[in-house]
Amino acid sequence: MALPTVQDAGANIDDMSRLPVVRQLGFMIGLAAAVAVGVGVVLWSQQPSFALLYSNLSEKDSSGVIDALEKSKTPYQVSGQGSVLVPADKVHDMRIKLAAQGLPRSNAVGFESLNEGQGFGVSQFMENARYQRALEVELSRSISTIANVENARVHLAIPKRSVFLRDRQKPSASVLLNLYAGRTLEDEQVAAITHLVSSSIPELDASQVTIVDQRGRLLTAQQRSGESALTAAQFDYTQKLEKLYAERIEDLLVPIVGKEAVRAQVAAEIDFTTEEKTAEVFNPETPVVRSEQLMQERMTNGADGGVPGALSNQPPAAAQVPEQAAGAKATTETTATQQGVNSKQKTVKNYELDRTISHTRLGSGVIKRLTVAVVLDDKVTPGDGGTLVRTPHSPEDIERFSGLVKEAVGFDEKRGDRVNIVNTPFSVPQAPEPLPAVPLWQRPDFWDKVKQGFGWALAAILVIGVLRLMGQIAKSIRENAPALRTVPGMPQLAAEATPQPQIQIKPPENMTLNAVKDLAKQDPKLVAQVVKGWVSSDG
């Protein structure tokens, strides 16, 4: 099938110009409609396929998302019920960019509701319910800012206060977390959320807070037992210590043997027992006097009467008092009676030895023993022909590496530490298998390309069809038009496509006026063409 050429199209247009005006107008309208359909199909094929970005958005969130899309010059479509569509190949990129901007935001109302005007006659129950709802929303917003948490819902059970102490009940709280795909929460984060909620509500104990994730797993179960929490902390400490020692060994040996030629593992035995000691020590070599007490007593018992004067009032003679001291306590008592005079003296001395009291508390986490295992790959050196030659490490190298490892981990033989270094060839890693190719029809741009190809093909079919239709109409005009005889100087013209009575045009000198009038009435175009030929031939 030969395609129409430009010359054929020009000839067809000349033939089409001989149709009646009404048929020419109808043909032009049909041609314009075909062109419009072709252009519309091409434009439709160039438009990308749209996919759903977000649905069920509030008006506030929709305006924020649309504003961000307009700023990024991303085409979008808005459908009913708050749905926003973007090109299919940009859905994931736009979700990431909008998430970085905090869009879409939650449409829940927190303490902003307190700024709204309160209607007249609102009951106290509604005010309390609105305040509790605002408190739950604010807690949800705070929890959602934690990493790995996409969104959260908080439910508070706050009992009504009672004037009787025996009837008072403690509040409780439940938290439902929706985590990002593939994310988990650590124990410290769960404890942080628990204390955040309990600290926000008066008289809410941390044990009354329940946290559940979207899979229905209870995250606060291990927080209720102090012993289990302590065991988990000890296990984490042991793992971190072992990992630290292994990294030290690898950092020390990697520059010597190569990055992929050493593997190290450390097993640490940790003693988490806490000990307290109190010691009291006496030093017998340095006794000191702690206290001393001296008491003297003197009494005079003379006979009644006598001659008053100086002789009867003379003091008694000096008494002889022995001194005695023994041990840490000495007591001296002396009694003398002479000439009616009684004298008593008592001395008490307390001695104290030097004493030292010490209180010692041994911390937990003491290393009882370390066991280190190191595996070294063979030495790899380039050989002849570009091949790689593997050579085992010598015993001297192994001994040297062993000394380095002992120094890195703080080896203590008294403690029972052990270091074992083995040289063995590593298996050569196989090249990973290539990922299976994605089928053509599953690629995101496949249907866009199919649509574009279909649009161009349909447009081409329309153009070719229009040209062929014009050719067929022109051919029909040429076949059905009667042959006209022309006079000298008159160009030969074809009649219209509609069957017309054959007209014999005689030479001008033989034509009568009536014949010319009849011819002009029957075919004005033909007469105009004849006159035009005459004028051009005369000129």
Buried (B, 14 or more C-beta within 10 A) or exposed (E): EEEBEEEBBEBBEEBBEBBEEEBEEEBEEEBEEBBEEBEEBBEEBEEBBBBEBBEEBBEEBBEBBBEBBEEBEBEBEEEEEBBBBBBBBBBEEBBEBBEEEEBBBBEBEBEEBEEEEEEEEEEEEEEEEBBBBBBBBBBBBBBBEBEEBEBBBBBBBBEEEEEEEEEEEEBBBBBBBEBEEEEEBEBEBBBBBBEBBBEBBEEBEBEBBBBBBEEEEEBBEBBEEEEEBEEEEBEEBBEEBBEEBBEBBBEBBBEEBEEEBBBBBBEBBBEBEEEEEEEEEEEEEEEEEEEEEEEEEEEEEEEEEEEEEEEEEEEBEEBEBEEEEEEEEBEBEBEBEEEEBBBBBEBEBEBEEEEEEEEEEEEEEEBEBBBBBBBBBBBBEEEEEEEEEEEBBEEEBBEBBBEBBBEBBEBEEEEEBEBEBEBEEBEEEEEEEEEEEEEEEEEBEBEBEEBBEEBBEBBEEBBEEBBBBBBEBBEEBEEBBEEBEBBEEBEEBBBBBEEBEEBEBEEEEEEEEEBBEEBBEEBEEBBEBBEEBBEEEEE
